[in-house]
Amino acid sequence: MEAIVAGELEQQLEHLTRDFAAQAPGDVVALMADAMAALADSGIAGRALSIGDAMPHFTLPDATGRTVDSRDLLQKGPLVVTFYRGEWCPYCNLQLAALQRYLPAIAERGTTLVAIAPTLPDESMNMRQKLNLAFPVLSDVGNRVARQFGLVYALDARLRPIYAAFGVDLPARNGDDSWELPLAATYVVTRGGIIAHSFLTADYRRRLEPALLLRWLGDL
């Protein structure tokens, strides 16, 4: 396993944000910031499941079409569930790649990791293959499970043509016309199915640092 560097993911995310701000039109950057502020003001993060709540039971297909049952996962020990927006999201790519690097340390703590996105199974397979992920990538079409966690929101209508111009066709990737996405969120769940730690934010540019995740797992 490679050396753990605290703050490594955060630095990568900040670099990505700076690059985007330098290259994208100013009005696009401003509109995205305004939409993100409106999402934060909606209070969605405060309404989502958090520490002490019971994790909803779920069954979802992985990238190969195999059904994964949360009850089976919890029989093995604690569970880390991370929700991401899709293979098209560069911030999600950085996060999942970082989790893959830390996967041996996560497994050493007797913990299973799964990632969930609202994309079709083919998109999940693309993500898994692109990043060579060794943990399950689950397809939550319709955001059924993310909705149980309280994480779902509709993408601001002003951003939809911008996403389309960037080549992000959410209806095609997600298999519906809702333009809905989950908040970027990561949960640590005890073997008994109770949420012990959570990280969620309306700012999709921020993600849980894997080094902090390992400390949380050490607390279980």
FILOKOL-161465 format. One record per residue (C-alpha): residue number from 1; z negated, y negated, x negated. Coordinates in Angstrom, 3 decimals. Each point is the difference from the previous one (the first is absolute). Layout:
# residues N
node i = NUM	z = Z	y = Y	x = X
...
This chain:
# residues 220
node i = 1	z = 0.000	y = 0.000	x = 0.000
node i = 2	z = 0.819	y = -3.456	x = -1.321
node i = 3	z = -2.748	y = -2.505	x = -0.672
node i = 4	z = -1.404	y = -1.838	x = 2.988
node i = 5	z = 0.423	y = -3.753	x = -0.237
node i = 6	z = -2.014	y = -2.046	x = 2.503
node i = 7	z = 2.137	y = -2.587	x = 1.730
node i = 8	z = 3.266	y = 1.635	x = -1.071
node i = 9	z = 1.464	y = 0.207	x = 3.505
node i = 10	z = -1.164	y = -3.500	x = 0.885
node i = 11	z = 1.827	y = -1.397	x = -3.021
node i = 12	z = 3.201	y = 1.811	x = 0.982
node i = 13	z = -0.220	y = -1.297	x = 3.579
node i = 14	z = -0.595	y = -3.576	x = -1.137
node i = 15	z = 2.965	y = 0.213	x = -2.368
node i = 16	z = 2.194	y = 1.208	x = 2.859
node i = 17	z = -1.174	y = -2.876	x = 2.204
node i = 18	z = 0.746	y = -2.568	x = -2.706
node i = 19	z = 3.475	y = 1.437	x = -0.568
node i = 20	z = 0.808	y = -0.091	x = 3.712
node i = 21	z = -1.217	y = -3.587	x = 0.363
node i = 22	z = 2.149	y = -1.035	x = -2.963
node i = 23	z = 3.162	y = 1.670	x = 1.288
node i = 24	z = -0.132	y = -0.301	x = 3.811
node i = 25	z = 0.969	y = -3.176	x = 1.874
node i = 26	z = -2.958	y = -2.298	x = 0.508
node i = 27	z = 0.319	y = -0.006	x = 3.782
node i = 28	z = -0.111	y = 3.801	x = 0.063
node i = 29	z = -3.139	y = 0.087	x = -2.148
node i = 30	z = -1.626	y = -2.629	x = 2.235
node i = 31	z = 0.926	y = 1.864	x = 3.192
node i = 32	z = -1.424	y = 3.264	x = -1.322
node i = 33	z = -3.225	y = -1.744	x = -0.968
node i = 34	z = -0.236	y = -1.590	x = 3.462
node i = 35	z = 0.541	y = 3.350	x = 1.736
node i = 36	z = -2.628	y = 1.628	x = -2.205
node i = 37	z = -2.511	y = -2.741	x = 0.794
node i = 38	z = 0.667	y = 0.430	x = 3.726
node i = 39	z = -0.590	y = 3.741	x = -0.306
node i = 40	z = -3.294	y = -0.616	x = -1.797
node i = 41	z = -1.035	y = -2.517	x = 2.660
node i = 42	z = 0.654	y = 2.593	x = 2.715
node i = 43	z = -3.099	y = 1.866	x = -1.184
node i = 44	z = 1.732	y = 3.364	x = -0.153
node i = 45	z = -1.783	y = 1.027	x = -3.195
node i = 46	z = -3.372	y = -0.546	x = 1.625
node i = 47	z = 0.922	y = 2.137	x = 2.998
node i = 48	z = 1.242	y = 2.988	x = -1.990
node i = 49	z = -2.138	y = 3.056	x = -0.704
node i = 50	z = -2.468	y = -0.554	x = -2.785
node i = 51	z = -3.086	y = 1.422	x = -1.721
node i = 52	z = -2.081	y = 2.234	x = 2.260
node i = 53	z = 2.801	y = 0.709	x = 2.472
node i = 54	z = 1.287	y = 3.502	x = 0.620
node i = 55	z = 3.515	y = 0.619	x = -1.257
node i = 56	z = 2.360	y = 1.001	x = 2.818
node i = 57	z = 1.332	y = 3.531	x = -0.207
node i = 58	z = 3.711	y = 0.075	x = -0.813
node i = 59	z = 2.877	y = 2.378	x = -0.569
node i = 60	z = 3.099	y = -1.368	x = -1.704
node i = 61	z = 3.066	y = 1.442	x = -1.732
node i = 62	z = 0.297	y = -0.336	x = -3.746
node i = 63	z = 3.243	y = -0.788	x = -1.828
node i = 64	z = 1.151	y = 3.635	x = 0.332
node i = 65	z = -0.791	y = 0.200	x = 3.718
node i = 66	z = -3.173	y = 2.058	x = -0.465
node i = 67	z = -2.785	y = -1.001	x = 2.394
node i = 68	z = -3.137	y = -1.311	x = -1.688
node i = 69	z = -3.251	y = 0.102	x = 1.998
node i = 70	z = -2.856	y = -2.313	x = -0.942
node i = 71	z = -2.545	y = 2.662	x = 0.964
node i = 72	z = 1.471	y = 2.360	x = -2.582
node i = 73	z = -0.121	y = -2.743	x = -2.620
node i = 74	z = -3.668	y = -0.775	x = 0.688
node i = 75	z = -0.930	y = 3.663	x = -0.367
node i = 76	z = 0.886	y = -0.393	x = -3.674
node i = 77	z = -2.257	y = -3.023	x = -0.518
node i = 78	z = 0.190	y = -3.807	x = 0.200
node i = 79	z = 3.297	y = -1.619	x = 0.891
node i = 80	z = 1.768	y = -3.162	x = -1.119
node i = 81	z = 2.485	y = -1.331	x = 2.567
node i = 82	z = 2.244	y = -2.871	x = -1.016
node i = 83	z = 2.401	y = -1.723	x = 2.384
node i = 84	z = 3.114	y = -1.614	x = -1.452
node i = 85	z = 2.965	y = -1.824	x = 1.536
node i = 86	z = 2.902	y = 2.049	x = -1.331
node i = 87	z = 2.124	y = 0.994	x = -2.971
node i = 88	z = 1.784	y = -3.378	x = 0.240
node i = 89	z = -3.218	y = -1.909	x = -0.850
node i = 90	z = -0.344	y = -0.659	x = -3.761
node i = 91	z = -3.750	y = -0.564	x = 0.343
node i = 92	z = -0.347	y = 3.420	x = 1.621
node i = 93	z = 1.987	y = 1.553	x = -2.826
node i = 94	z = -2.361	y = -1.475	x = -2.585
node i = 95	z = -3.044	y = 1.163	x = 1.938
node i = 96	z = 1.159	y = 3.587	x = 0.501
node i = 97	z = 1.157	y = 0.275	x = -3.609
node i = 98	z = -3.467	y = -1.134	x = -1.105
node i = 99	z = -1.664	y = 2.549	x = 2.280
node i = 100	z = 2.197	y = 2.714	x = -1.479
node i = 101	z = -1.211	y = -0.931	x = -3.485
node i = 102	z = -3.594	y = 0.325	x = 1.203
node i = 103	z = 0.604	y = 3.178	x = 1.998
node i = 104	z = -1.611	y = 2.335	x = -2.584
node i = 105	z = -3.201	y = -2.071	x = 0.055
node i = 106	z = 0.034	y = -0.077	x = 3.810
node i = 107	z = 0.428	y = 3.786	x = 0.124
node i = 108	z = -2.777	y = 0.483	x = -2.566
node i = 109	z = -2.340	y = -1.597	x = 2.528
node i = 110	z = 0.914	y = 2.635	x = 2.586
node i = 111	z = 1.978	y = -2.489	x = 2.054
node i = 112	z = 3.376	y = 0.274	x = 1.728
node i = 113	z = 2.372	y = -2.983	x = 0.145
node i = 114	z = 2.640	y = -0.604	x = 2.666
node i = 115	z = 2.297	y = -2.969	x = 0.594
node i = 116	z = 1.251	y = -0.950	x = 3.475
node i = 117	z = 2.920	y = -2.247	x = 1.001
node i = 118	z = 1.841	y = -0.584	x = 3.293
node i = 119	z = 3.302	y = 1.102	x = -1.519
node i = 120	z = 2.115	y = 3.013	x = 0.887
node i = 121	z = -0.544	y = 3.183	x = -2.075
node i = 122	z = 3.159	y = -0.636	x = -2.056
node i = 123	z = -1.486	y = -3.329	x = -1.099
node i = 124	z = -3.233	y = 1.754	x = -0.948
node i = 125	z = 2.024	y = 2.442	x = -2.079
node i = 126	z = 1.760	y = -2.904	x = -1.720
node i = 127	z = -3.363	y = -1.497	x = -0.938
node i = 128	z = -1.373	y = 3.306	x = -1.235
node i = 129	z = 3.035	y = 0.764	x = -2.124
node i = 130	z = 0.431	y = -3.511	x = -1.402
node i = 131	z = -3.579	y = -0.155	x = -1.265
node i = 132	z = -0.428	y = 3.736	x = -0.641
node i = 133	z = -3.068	y = 0.065	x = 2.221
node i = 134	z = -2.122	y = 3.143	x = -0.001
node i = 135	z = -2.067	y = -0.903	x = 3.079
node i = 136	z = 1.098	y = 0.212	x = 3.659
node i = 137	z = 2.066	y = -2.884	x = 1.385
node i = 138	z = -0.255	y = 0.117	x = 3.779
node i = 139	z = 2.343	y = -1.382	x = 2.647
node i = 140	z = -1.742	y = -1.880	x = 2.825
node i = 141	z = 3.005	y = -0.858	x = 2.190
node i = 142	z = -1.009	y = -2.473	x = 2.680
node i = 143	z = -3.156	y = -0.883	x = -1.972
node i = 144	z = -1.921	y = 2.377	x = 2.228
node i = 145	z = -2.721	y = 0.713	x = -2.550
node i = 146	z = -0.045	y = -3.501	x = -1.486
node i = 147	z = -0.540	y = -1.295	x = 3.534
node i = 148	z = -3.098	y = 2.196	x = 0.359
node i = 149	z = -1.337	y = -1.647	x = -3.160
node i = 150	z = 0.737	y = -3.448	x = 1.486
node i = 151	z = 2.457	y = -0.936	x = -2.742
node i = 152	z = 3.257	y = -0.641	x = 1.875
node i = 153	z = 1.696	y = -3.350	x = 0.417
node i = 154	z = 3.507	y = -1.176	x = 0.889
node i = 155	z = 1.882	y = -1.692	x = -2.807
node i = 156	z = 0.386	y = -3.729	x = 0.685
node i = 157	z = 3.349	y = -0.509	x = 1.760
node i = 158	z = 0.856	y = -2.764	x = -2.474
node i = 159	z = -0.119	y = 2.524	x = -2.847
node i = 160	z = 2.254	y = 2.632	x = 1.544
node i = 161	z = 3.342	y = -1.573	x = -1.024
node i = 162	z = -1.453	y = -0.631	x = -3.459
node i = 163	z = -0.977	y = 3.642	x = -0.384
node i = 164	z = 3.444	y = 1.017	x = 1.237
node i = 165	z = 1.613	y = -2.293	x = -2.587
node i = 166	z = -2.075	y = 1.769	x = -2.680
node i = 167	z = 1.413	y = 3.324	x = 1.213
node i = 168	z = -3.159	y = 1.049	x = 1.840
node i = 169	z = 1.155	y = 1.412	x = 3.343
node i = 170	z = -3.366	y = 0.933	x = 1.509
node i = 171	z = 1.410	y = 1.463	x = 3.249
node i = 172	z = 2.196	y = 2.377	x = -2.013
node i = 173	z = -2.746	y = 0.930	x = -2.474
node i = 174	z = -2.715	y = 0.431	x = 2.632
node i = 175	z = 2.073	y = 1.494	x = 2.782
node i = 176	z = -0.938	y = -2.558	x = 2.649
node i = 177	z = 0.633	y = -3.640	x = 0.931
node i = 178	z = -3.605	y = -1.166	x = -0.057
node i = 179	z = 0.025	y = -1.736	x = -3.408
node i = 180	z = -3.611	y = 1.139	x = -0.302
node i = 181	z = -1.792	y = 0.605	x = -3.275
node i = 182	z = -3.511	y = 1.034	x = -1.061
node i = 183	z = -2.266	y = -2.191	x = -2.076
node i = 184	z = -0.294	y = 1.093	x = -3.599
node i = 185	z = -3.232	y = 1.995	x = 0.211
node i = 186	z = -1.847	y = 2.711	x = -1.890
node i = 187	z = -2.884	y = 2.041	x = 1.390
node i = 188	z = -2.454	y = 2.347	x = -1.698
node i = 189	z = -1.195	y = 2.568	x = 2.525
node i = 190	z = -2.913	y = 2.386	x = -0.443
node i = 191	z = 0.365	y = 3.709	x = 0.591
node i = 192	z = -1.714	y = -0.601	x = 3.324
node i = 193	z = 2.814	y = -2.335	x = 1.070
node i = 194	z = -1.884	y = -3.294	x = -0.313
node i = 195	z = 1.538	y = -3.001	x = -1.750
node i = 196	z = -2.151	y = -0.710	x = -3.064
node i = 197	z = 2.125	y = -2.761	x = -1.565
node i = 198	z = 2.979	y = -2.033	x = 1.150
node i = 199	z = 2.423	y = -2.547	x = -1.428
node i = 200	z = 2.332	y = -1.818	x = 2.361
node i = 201	z = 1.574	y = -3.414	x = 0.044
node i = 202	z = 2.636	y = -2.024	x = 1.817
node i = 203	z = 1.419	y = -0.851	x = -3.435
node i = 204	z = 2.407	y = 2.844	x = -0.827
node i = 205	z = 0.082	y = -1.211	x = -3.610
node i = 206	z = -3.575	y = 1.200	x = -0.574
node i = 207	z = -0.923	y = 3.656	x = -0.438
node i = 208	z = -3.094	y = 1.978	x = -0.924
node i = 209	z = -0.384	y = 0.343	x = -3.755
node i = 210	z = -0.075	y = 3.731	x = -0.868
node i = 211	z = -2.873	y = -0.504	x = -2.443
node i = 212	z = -2.115	y = -1.320	x = 2.900
node i = 213	z = 1.107	y = 2.945	x = 2.120
node i = 214	z = -1.375	y = 2.359	x = -2.638
node i = 215	z = -3.338	y = -1.816	x = 0.046
node i = 216	z = -0.110	y = 0.348	x = 3.779
node i = 217	z = 0.688	y = 3.714	x = -0.278
node i = 218	z = -2.819	y = 0.280	x = -2.511
node i = 219	z = -2.351	y = -1.437	x = 2.631
node i = 220	z = 0.672	y = 2.776	x = 2.523
